Amino acid sequence: YAIMSNHYHVVLHINVKEAESLSTRQIAERWLSLHSGPVLINRFIQGDKLSEAERERCNEIVELWRERLTSISWFMRLLNQYIASEANREDQCTGHFWEGRFKSQALLDEKALAAAMAYVDLNPVRAAIEDTPETSAFTSVKARIESLRQEQHTAPNLFPFAGNPRQPMPDGIPFRLMDYLELVDWTGRQIRDDKRGHIANTIPPILSRLGFEPADWMNVCTKVEQGRLVGSHHAIKAALPLLNRKRVSGFRLPDG
């Protein structure tokens, strides 16, 4: 994530498998931590005896909440509501806070994921607000660097780096954290308008592993907000039937 003065970017991982594994009670407790619930659900949480019809209705409600738990639209709705409420409270005003609906893009492969994460983490550097990633407040890269210095597994509420793909592959981002930090630093130096500083002629291992040439990588990072899908040509083509679409309108990465 990167939080700027008038907008923010966030890269999301939707863990459908985990959502499906949660019990009815776990789903209800998560929803009730943010919302008030029907009397029937509160009775269920309290352990009251329910009739068969009440149990069926309870399950229907909770299954709807389970679907919302993996919905980007619902996530953004709740997050934007919270931000708008806090901003209006601080400014002592009412009314609309956000200009329009959020924009989302599907990241279809590892190349797209790396490009989007680097793009988001470098927002303060590109805007000339900060000089380096480690000083960029309100970004995930700064949070990861701080957790690394404290020898923590990952920063709070951020998906961990799991390292190079292997079998069995644990849950996490399929890169090494140190490779990613080197990638962000190298990319940031390349796309700054004044182009101060220079990285020696060493390309981060992640570039070779993902099949990027330096020129291709820079092309990706400067165009990552274009289109609705981000990925290789093959990844976008494979995703079209799943999204009920026939035409390719995403941004294609090199198929190295």
Secondary structure, DSSP 8 states (H G I E B T S, - for coil): -EE-SS-EE------HHHHHHS-HHHHHHHHHTTS---HHHHHHHHT----HHHHHHHHHHHHHHHHHHT-HHHHHHHHHHHHHHHHHHHHT--S---SS-----EE-SHHHHHHHHHHHHTHHHHTTS-SSGGG-TTBHHHHHHHHHHTT-SS-TTS--B--S--SS--SSBSS-HHHHHHHHHHHHHHH-SS--S---S---HHHHHHT--HHHHHHHHHSTTSSSEEEEHHHHHHHTGGGT--S--SEEE---
